Amino acid sequence: MAAFPFRLSVRALAGCVCLATGCSEYKPATDTPGADWSCLSAPRTNPDPIGVVGRDVTYSVQLVDLSTVQVISNVKLRACGLTDLECNNPVTGETPPDDAPPSPDRGGWLTPDASGWVDIPLKSNFQGYLEIESIPREAYVPYIFHLPEGELQTMREFPIVMISATAFGMLVAALQVDYDPDLGAIGARTFDCQGQLAPGVVLRNNTGGVPWYFQNGLPNTRRQETDDQGLAGFLRSQPGLTVSDAILPDGRAITSQSLIVRKQTMSTVYFRPPQVRQMQTLQAP
């Protein structure tokens, strides 16, 4: 499952087992740098309504391997509208004509350039997600990356880190979570008002699942809020639609977003305060 940007190794998994089984006590996030939430009191800017032709924007992402932190070139992705739950009609690339023979793959795939970036031409009022698969598909856990709600900006996004199918199986075993092929997972990264990775954030969703956070560079199902890597999510999530919320321990809401969850897929999202315009150019590690 891809939104777990950490280095994975046998040694790391041993530590992961220790965390998951209680070898290390939970530590509150008081040892992490404070995040800037000053923008939460600012008014939100209303985005353009759906259906209005927006500006042309280029939204660029880079896919990175979780274990090696190297760029993944054997990958393809496409953009799909928020209500197109199975991406039957992608909005990118070449889509087969309506009179083409039925096919489970409607095309629309884009691939990385020489530096590993995928440039996605969209409209500023586009609402939807990226469907991401490795080549061959079985090599990495498939991903759904939800684009930010509200007005979309031309930008280079924080790298999306994908986990191989083998590493994900080891991770689930290390966390002692029962694997169910009919369930999915959610992974998230949290950012503050300055666009920095944010500690001290709590995630909630309305369909349950086993929550996990990061502690000392490893995932932990006992921790209760993000550390300075801003990583969190849920395992054993029910497929379908869910609403996930990012909140602070004092109850202040950062943002919420509707997510599509599929079985055997990592549904990922970056939580940022909607008051912040995403104009930074973020480079891969």
SVG drawing of the C-alpha trace seen along z (x, -y; Angstrom):
<svg xmlns="http://www.w3.org/2000/svg" viewBox="-22 -35 40 47">
<polyline fill="none" stroke="black" stroke-width="0.4" points="0.0,0.0 1.5,-3.1 1.1,-6.0 3.6,-4.7 6.7,-6.7 9.3,-4.9 12.2,-2.6 11.3,1.0 13.8,3.8 13.9,7.0 15.5,5.0 12.8,2.4 10.1,5.0 11.6,6.5 11.2,3.1 7.7,2.8 6.7,6.1 8.1,4.7 6.0,1.6 2.9,3.4 3.1,5.9 3.9,3.4 7.6,3.6 7.7,-0.2 5.3,-2.3 3.3,-5.0 4.8,-8.4 2.7,-11.6 3.9,-13.9 5.3,-16.5 8.8,-15.7 8.1,-16.8 8.3,-20.4 5.1,-22.4 3.0,-22.9 1.6,-26.2 -2.2,-26.2 -2.7,-30.0 -4.6,-29.8 -7.5,-27.8 -9.1,-31.1 -8.9,-32.6 -12.0,-32.5 -12.0,-29.9 -12.0,-30.8 -14.9,-29.5 -13.8,-27.3 -15.4,-27.5 -18.6,-25.3 -18.4,-22.0 -19.5,-22.3 -17.8,-25.7 -14.9,-25.5 -11.8,-26.1 -8.3,-27.2 -5.8,-24.8 -3.5,-23.5 -0.7,-20.9 -0.6,-18.8 2.6,-16.8 3.5,-13.8 6.5,-11.6 6.2,-7.9 8.9,-6.7 9.6,-3.2 9.0,-2.9 11.9,-0.6 14.6,-2.2 13.3,-5.8 14.2,-5.5 12.0,-6.8 9.6,-4.2 9.6,-4.2 7.5,-1.1 4.2,-2.8 1.2,-4.3 -1.6,-6.5 -4.7,-8.3 -7.1,-10.9 -10.7,-10.0 -13.7,-12.1 -14.9,-11.8 -18.2,-10.2 -16.5,-7.7 -15.9,-5.2 -14.3,-2.5 -12.6,-5.0 -14.6,-3.7 -14.2,-7.1 -10.7,-8.5 -10.2,-12.2 -6.5,-11.8 -4.7,-10.2 -6.3,-8.4 -9.7,-7.0 -11.2,-4.3 -14.2,-5.5 -17.7,-4.7 -18.1,-2.1 -15.0,-0.2 -15.4,3.4 -16.0,3.7 -12.8,3.8 -12.1,3.7 -9.3,1.1 -10.7,-2.1 -7.2,-3.5 -6.2,-7.0 -2.9,-6.0 0.1,-8.4 3.7,-7.3 6.6,-9.1 9.2,-11.2 12.9,-10.6 13.1,-12.2 10.2,-10.2 7.6,-13.0 4.1,-12.5 2.5,-15.7 -1.3,-15.6 -3.3,-18.2 -6.5,-19.1 -8.9,-22.0 -8.6,-24.1 -12.1,-23.0 -11.5,-19.3 -12.6,-17.1 -11.4,-13.5 -8.5,-11.1 -5.5,-9.5 -5.6,-5.7 -2.0,-4.4 -0.7,-0.9 2.7,0.6 3.8,2.5 3.3,5.4 0.3,4.6 1.2,7.3 4.5,5.6 3.1,2.9 -0.1,2.4 -2.5,0.4 -3.1,-3.2 -5.9,-5.7 -4.6,-9.3 -7.3,-11.8 -6.6,-15.2 -7.2,-18.2 -10.8,-19.4 -11.3,-23.0 -9.5,-24.9 -6.6,-22.9 -3.3,-24.7 -0.5,-24.1 2.1,-22.5 4.5,-19.7 3.1,-17.5 4.9,-15.9 6.2,-12.5 3.8,-9.6 5.5,-6.6 4.4,-3.2 4.9,0.1 5.5,3.4 3.0,6.2 5.7,8.3 6.6,5.5 3.0,4.8 2.4,8.4 5.3,8.4 4.1,5.1 0.6,6.4 2.1,9.5 4.5,7.5 1.6,5.3 -0.4,8.5 -3.4,7.3 -5.4,10.0 -5.3,9.6 -8.7,9.7 -8.6,9.5 -12.1,8.0 -11.0,5.0 -8.8,2.0 -6.6,-0.5 -6.2,-4.3 -3.0,-6.2 -2.6,-9.9 0.0,-12.7 -0.8,-15.8 0.5,-19.3 0.2,-22.5 -0.5,-26.1 3.1,-26.5 3.0,-23.4 5.2,-21.5 4.6,-17.9 2.4,-18.2 2.6,-16.4 -0.2,-16.2 -3.0,-15.4 -5.8,-12.9 -7.6,-11.1 -11.2,-9.9 -13.4,-8.2 -17.0,-7.1 -16.4,-3.5 -14.0,-2.3 -10.8,-0.3 -7.6,0.3 -5.9,-3.1 -2.1,-3.4 0.3,-6.3 4.1,-6.6 6.5,-6.6 10.3,-6.7 10.1,-6.0 7.8,-2.9 4.1,-2.4 2.4,-1.8 -1.3,-0.8 -1.1,-2.1 -0.1,-5.7 -2.9,-8.2 -1.7,-11.1 0.8,-11.9 4.5,-12.5 6.7,-14.9 6.4,-12.7 2.7,-13.5 1.8,-9.8 -1.3,-8.0 -4.1,-5.9 -6.4,-2.8 -6.1,0.9 -9.0,3.2 -11.2,0.4 -14.6,1.2 -14.7,0.7 -17.0,-2.1 -17.2,-5.8 -16.0,-7.2 -15.4,-10.6 -12.1,-11.1 -11.4,-14.0 -8.1,-15.5 -8.5,-17.2 -6.4,-18.5 -6.4,-17.0 -8.3,-20.1 -11.1,-19.4 -10.3,-22.0 -11.0,-20.7 -8.2,-21.0 -10.1,-19.5 -12.1,-16.6 -12.4,-14.8 -14.5,-12.1 -12.5,-9.0 -13.0,-6.1 -11.9,-2.8 -11.4,0.3 -10.4,3.8 -6.7,4.7 -6.0,1.0 -4.3,-1.8 -6.6,-4.9 -4.3,-7.9 -4.8,-11.6 -2.8,-14.6 -4.6,-16.6 -3.9,-20.4 -6.0,-23.3 -8.3,-24.5 -7.3,-28.1 -3.8,-27.4 -3.2,-27.7 -0.9,-25.0 1.6,-26.9 4.8,-25.4 7.1,-23.4 8.0,-20.2 10.9,-18.1 11.4,-14.3 13.7,-13.1"/>
</svg>
